[in-house]
Amino acid sequence: MTKAELVNSIAIASGYDRTTIMKIVEAGMKSIKKTMAAGEGVYLRGFGSFIIKTRKAKVARNITKNISIDVPEHKVVSFRAAKEFDNLVR
């Protein structure tokens, strides 16, 4: 599902026009990005959690050039589905 399809689905279910729904979806995504950029997680009860994980530094290998590469410690965004959401998918 794309963002446009999500907006259309919400507009049909709620009865509001698509432009209003698009502004709401954009504001929600902007808020999630801003919160995570500040280093905090986002917890949506019944849906899931967006959390920041720290990956340790490691030595990787470029097999085409046959060299070792040092990969520094870095942060990645992770999503963990809520139990009820996960059960729907399974």
N, C-alpha and C positions, 0 to 999 in steps of 0.2 A: 504494500500500500504506500503510495506517495503522499506527500503533504497535501497536494491538491485533492486527492481522493479522500483523505482524512477530513479536510475542510468540508467537502461536499457531503460526506456522511453525517457529520455533526450538524450541518445546516439543515439537512432533511429531517434528522431526528429532533432538532430543537425548534425549527420553524423560523430561525433567524436568517438574515441574508448572508451570503458567502463572504462579502467584504468585512463584515463585522467579525465573523468567525475567524477569518484569516488574521485579522489584527490581534485577536485573543490568542490564537495559536502561536503567532510570532512573538507576542509578549511573554507567553509562557516559556517558549524555547530560549528567549533572551535571558529570562530570569534564571533558568536552570544553568545556562552557560556562565552567567555572572557569578552565581553561587559556587559552582565547581571551580571556576578560575580563582576564587578566593580560598580554595582548599577545603571546602565543606562538601559533604555528601547531600544528596537529595533523596528523600524517602517518601514514596507515594504509596500509602497504605492500600493494599489490595491489588497493586500493580507491580511495584518493585522498587529497587534502590539503585541509584547511580552513585557509585563510590569511586574514590581515587586510590589506586594501589601503587606502591612503589616497587619497581623491579630493581633487583640488586645488580651491581656492576658485574660484568662477565667477560670472558674472552671468547669471541666467536671466530669462525673460520670462513674465509672466502676460498672455496674449493677451486674456482676457476683460475685464480692467481696464486693459489697455494700459499696464502699468508694468513697470519692471525690478526684479528682486529679487536681492540679493546672497546667494549660497549659500556659507556658510563651508566651509573645509576640514573633511572628516569621514572617518571610517573605516567600511568596510563589510566584511562577511564574504563570502568567496568560496570556492567549491569547485572544485577541479580534479581530474577523474577520472584514475585511474592508466591507463596505456597499455592494459593487458590488459582493464580494465573498459570503457574507451572503445571498444575493438575489439568487445566483446560487444554493445554497444548499436548500433553502426553496422551 
